Structure formats: C-alpha cells, structure tokens
Amino acid sequence: MQTAHRFTNLPPYTPIEPFEVLSVRLGRSPEAIVKLDANENPYGPSPLVRSALANLEFPHIYPDPESRILRAALAEFTGVPTENLMAGSGADELIDLLLRVMLEKDDLVINCPPTFGMYPFDTQLNAGSVIDIPRRADFSLDITAIRAAVATRRPRVLFVTAPNNPDGRFPIQDEIKALLELPVMVVIDEAYIEFCDDGGRLGEKKTHLHETLHRDNLVVLRTFSKWAGLAGLRVGYGAFPAWMMPVLWKAKQPYNVNVAASTAALVSLHDLDYLSTVVELLKSERLRLYTHLSRVPFLHPFPSQANFILCRVLKPLTAVEIKSSLMAQGILVRHYNTPLLQDYIRVSVGKPEHTDVLISALLELSHDKGME
C-alpha cells in the first residue's frame, strides 16, 4: 500500500532523545549524564507540580476540549482575554494547527534560517512550500529580502523566533515593526522569552502577546517547556487574532491537552515566585557559562538571550569531534554542520555543576590538542 507521494521526500525532523534511551546507549545512569543538548530546564518543574501530578483526581476522564480553567489562568497571567487564547500539546501542535488552517496546497511560508526546524517541517507536512531567507552573519533578519519576497511571491505566513534558536538573539523592535507592516501573517514564537535580560518578570516587558488584540496579522506562541520545566508533558499556548479563533476551534483535535499537562501548567501559574527564581538562576548561570566558554581557545560563543549559547568551533577542531569527545564522557551538546552553520555547537544552560563538568572537559580537550 503506497503512502501519499508528498510525504515520500519529506525530510524528517530529528528529535533529541530522553534519558532512558541515552542511558542504554551510553551505558550510564541518568545521574551520570550531563544533558545540555535540548534546552531543557535542569531544575525541572515546581515542587507543587510533582505533588499535583501524584494526586490527579480524574485521570480516567477525558480532558476539557477547550482547556477552560487553564485558559482562564493564562488570561490572568498574560492579560490577554480568554477568547483569544488556545492551549496546545506544546507550541509545536499550535504551529501545525495554524498551518493546517492557513495553507492551501503550494502556499508559501517564509522561514529565516538558521532557526527552529519545525517551521519548514510543518509547512511541508501541510502541503506548503518554504521560502528560506537566511539571516545575516550576526543572525539579524534580512528585512530587505523579506520585503522583496512578500511583494513578489505573496507568502501566507512568516515565522520569527524571539529569541531565536539556535543563536539566542532577540530581534530588535524595528525588525518586528517592519514585519508587522507587511501583508503576511506573522507568527512570533516566544519559546524562550522568559530568559530575556531586561524583559521584566518572565519576559512580560518584551512579549508581543497583547498586540494580537489589535493586529489581524499577528500570532504569538509560548510554551511551558523551558521556563516552567514541563518539556516532557507537552503544553503550550498561543494568542490569536479574534477572526482566526472559530476556525482554529474547528480544526484542532478535541482532547489535545491531557489532564496531567493541563494540571501541571495550571499549578505552575500559581507558583510564579518559585519559577521566577529558577529563571533568574539560569540567567545568572548563562553569563557564567558564556564567560567560561569565551576562555576555551577553540570556541567563539555568541551572546544569548535564551537558555542556551551557540559557539562557532575554531580549527583545527570540528563540531563533530567536540560532540564525540564530550559524549564519551557522558556530556551531551547539540552540534551543527550545515551550509549556514558550519562547525557550530549549542550548549544548553545547566546548573553550576554542569557548567563545571563541561568546561573541565573542554579545557582537557584543549590541552590534549596543544591549544592552551
């Protein structure tokens, strides 16, 4: 039996593997693995979340298809009305849902690589075509090229991540303003916004959530995966213009946010003091990690506003060589070797002890290569 031909050549998205898989592969217990490859929160969720999950009252009952209690809490947290909010199984589900309702066959979507790989993946999954407009050398957006593409090719959607993954750069306000003036649906993915400097508490000063109430061409997506430590439970949310909500409700899966994820997100929103403290710990450790990485002779780190740091690898070493050397010691980082990111590694911000183990291993490698 044949599959639909449009999926035959669909490039797969390569996900990061969890501890239970890595433990078998590396022959190490999870406690002996320093996992800095997926931008996860090493502190995990609020202790109140663990307690709530242990005492779920109705796990045998289907969840609310409209996530009403969670959306009400999100409205209080964000200041965006409930009717403009939708929860999802991670922001990933909402990316797919948005493209499902926006795209007809061969409609165009602007992607600004290097960036999050789910944008082109979901575009092609939903029968769209991708226009890649590469970022400049400093990872800023090529606004001139974007304007030209919008004018000549009439794309339906444009994705921009704030801060961007994998480099951690936050787009300047003029860039966002220029995009919002274009006749295209702009989707701002704020997966890491809580980690921005001078962003106020949990990114409240830099978010564009509230602008969705006044602009028909803006969607803003956020997630609990990073700041709240709920990556394994998959829960995110988005703010959408009012005209889009009816069709989104029709198109989404009916029980998309399970009861455990919904409970964990709700409890997180009631423990913001704890989570704010964790975010500040990670921001502080980001600065410390950047300082130490800057002293490694074969790495050039880039300043970041997220919970990770991108580094260019300097010769004679390669990104693959560094990744392999670290993996042999149970330390996991992400590596890139693509036309736009030739020989780069990305390091998630961990706890201080994770930084210490990583830097020790990198300096040892530097010594072995005679690069001190």
N, C-alpha and C positions, 0 to 999 in steps of 0.2 A: 504494500500500500504506500503510495507516494505522499510526501508532505507538500504543502503549498510551496511553489517554487521560490517565492520571495524570501522564504526563510533559509533556503539552501546555502546562500552565500552570506548570511548574516554573521558578522564577526562576533564571537562570544564575548561576554563581559567576564573578566577574570576576578572572581571574588577572593577575599582574604579568608584563610582557614582558621577555625576556632581551636582552643586549647586541646580539646580531646583528640582532634586529628593531628595536631602538631606534636603532642606528647608521644603518640605512637611513632610518628615519622622521625622525631629527633631522639627518641629513647630517653626523654627527660620528663619529670613530673611538671605539671603546670607551674609549681612554685619555683622551679629551676629555669623557667623560660622568661626572658625579658622581652615582652611583646610590644614593640614600638613601630608596628607596620600598618596599623589600620586606624589611627587617630581615635582610638577608644579612650575612655576616661578610666585611668588606673585605679581611681578611688571607688569606682562603682556607684550604685545608687544610694540615695538617702537610706539610713538605717530604718526609717519608718516604712519605706517601700518593702524591705525584706519582711518586716513584721506583717504588713498588709497582705503580701502575697501568701504568707503562711496561713492566713486566716480568711481566704476568699470565701464569701458566703454562698455565691451561686455559680460556681464554675461549670455546673451541669446545665445551665440555662444559656440560650443564645444571647449575645450581647445586644445592646441597643443599636439598631442600624443607623441611628442619627447621632450617636455619642452625645446625647443632650447634656448630661451632667458635666462631662469633660469639656464640651464646647462653652458651657456657661462659665466654668472656671477659667478657660482660656480667654474668654471675653473680659473677665475681671483682671486677668494678668496682663493682657495686651492693650485693653481699651478699644478693641475692635468689636463691633456688635456680633452677637452670636450668629445672626443670619448671614454674615459674610465669612464665617469660618467653617472649615471642614477638616476633620481628623482623618488620618490615613495610617496604613500599616507602614510606617516610616514615610519620610518625604518621597522616597523612591516610588511608592504607589501613586502618590499625587502627581508626580512627573508623568508617569504612564497614563493616568486618568486624564490629565489636562491635554496631552497629545491625542488621546483617543477621541476626545470631543472636538478638538480644534482642526485636526488634519483630515483632508481627503487624500486619495492616492496621488503621490508625487508632489504634494505640497512641500514647501521648503521651510527649513528651520536653520537659523544662524547659530553656529557653535563657535566659541572663541578659545581654541586650544592654545596651550595645554590647560585642560580643565577637567571637571568631573566627567568620567566616561559614560555615565548613564544617559546623558543628553543625546548623543548620537545613537546610542544603543536603542533607546526607546523610540526615537524618531524613525529609525529603520524598522523596528518592530511594528510600528503603526503605519507602515507603507509610505512614510515621508522620505524626503531626501535632505541631506545635510549640506549646508554651505559652511565650510570651515574658513574662518577669518582669523589667522594666527595672531597672537599677541605680540607686542613689540619686545625687544630684548629685555626691557625692565618689567615685563609682564603686564604693562598697561594695555588698555584696549585700543585697537586701531579704529578710532571713531570715523576717520575719513573713509576707510574701506567699508566699514559697516554702513555708513550713509549711502555709499555708492551701490552696495548690494541691495539695500532696501529699495532704493529708487529704481533700479533696473530689473530686479528679479522678484520683487514683491513677496518676500517670505511671510509666513503666517506668525511665526514665533521666534523670539530671540532669548537665549539663556545667558545670564551673567551671575557669577557666584561672588558673594560678598561676605567675608573674604574669600579669595579664590583658592581652590585646591588644584595643584599641589604647592603653589608658591607662597600663599598666605598674604598676598597683597589685597588691601581693601581699595576698591575703586574710589577715586576722588569724586566729589559731588558733581563737578562739571561733566564727568563722564556719564553718570546716571541721568543727569538732567538732559543731556544730549540724546540719550537712548529713548527717554520717555517722550521726547518731541517727535519721534519717528512714527509713521503709520504701521506699527507692528506690535504684537502682544509681547511685552517684556516680562520675563519671569526672573525675579531676583531670588536666588537660593541663599538663604541666610543660615546655613547649617552651622557655621562657626562664629556667628556674630557676637555671641556672649563673651568671647575671648578678646574682643577688640579693646585696645587702650583708649581711654577717654570716651568709652561708649556708655558710661553710666552703669547702673546696675543691670547686669545681664544684657548689655547691648541696647538698652532702651533709647539711648540718645542717637544711635546710628541706624536704627531699623527704619524700613520704608513701609512697614505694615499699614500704618494709618493712611498712607496715600492711596491705597486700593479703594478707599471710600470715595475718592474724588477723581480717580482716573479710570477710564474704561479699558485701558490697555496695560494694566499692571496686575501681576500676581506675585505674591511673596510667600515663599515656603520656608518652614522652620522645622526643627527636629528636636526630640528629647535624647537622641543617641549620644551626643557629645557632652554637653554641659550637665545633663542630668544622669548620665551613666546608664542609659536604657537601650544601648545598641542591640542587645540580644532580644529585647522584647518588641522592637519594631513599632514605634509610634512617632508620628509627626503631625504637622498641621499646616494649613495654608489659609491665607486671606485672599479672597477673590472679589472682583467687582460684582455688584448685585446682578447684572444681566446674565452672568455665567452660572450662577448657583442652580437654577432649575434644571439645566441640562446635566450638570455635574451630579446632582442627586439621582437623576435617572440612570446615568451611566455607571456609577460606582457599584462595586459588589455590595450586597446588602449588609453583611456582617464583617466588615473589613477590619475593624479594630477589636481584637479579642478582649475578654474581660480582664485578663491579667495585665495586658498592656495599658488598658484604659485606667485600671485601678492604680498602676504604678505612676502613670502620668499625673493623675489627679492628686495622689499623695505628694508627688514631687512639688506640685504647685502650692502645697501647704507647708513645705519645708524649704522655703527660698533662702532663709538665713544660712542654713547648712550648705546648700548648693552654691550660694554666692561665695562662701568661704572656700569651698573646693575650687571654684573657678579662679579665685584670686591666688590660691596656691599654685595652680597650673600656670597662670600668667607669670608669677614670680619665677617658677622653675623654667619657663620658656626663656627668660632673659639669662638665667644662669647657664642653661644648655647652649644658647647661642654664643655666649662668651667662651665657653669651653670648646665648642666646635670651631670657633674662629682661630683657636690656637693649634688645631690639628693641621699639619703642613700640607696635606693633600686634599683638604676640603675648603670650599668657599661657600659659607652659609649665607642665605638671604634673610633679611628681617621679615618677621611674620606677625600677623595679627590673629592667627589661628592657634590651634593646639598642636602644631607640627612645624618643622623647619626643613626647608628644601636646601640641599647642598649640591653644588657642582663639584664633581670629582676631578682633581688635577692629575695630570700624568706624572709618573708612569703608571699609576694605578687606574683601575676601571671600576665602575659601579658594581659589576657582577663579581669582581674579585673581592670587593669590600663586603658585599652581601654574603658571599660564601664563607669568608673568614669569620664574620660575626655569627652566622648561623651555626657554624661548627662549635661555637661557644654558647649556643642557646640564646643568642641575641638576634631579634628579627627586626629588620628595617625594610622599607619599600625601595626598590630600585627602578630606574627608567633608562632605557636606551632606545629612544625614538628619534625621528628627524628633528623634532622640536626640543627634545630633552636628551641629548646625547651624553651619557655618563653622568647621571644625577642620582642621588639617594634622597629619600624623605624620611625624617625621623620624627615620630610622634613624641610629644612631651609626656614624660612619665613622672614618677616620684623621684625625689633626690637620689635615692639609692639606685634607681635605674640609670640615671644620668652618670653616676659614678662608675658603674659597671661598664657602660657603653664607652665612656671616654677612656677608661683604663685599657679597654680592648683596642680602641683606635690608636692610642699612643703606643701600645705594644706593637701593633702592625707597622706604625711609622718607624719604630726602632728597628724592626726586622728588615725593613726596606731601606734602611740607612738614610731616612729623610728627616731626622731630628734637627 
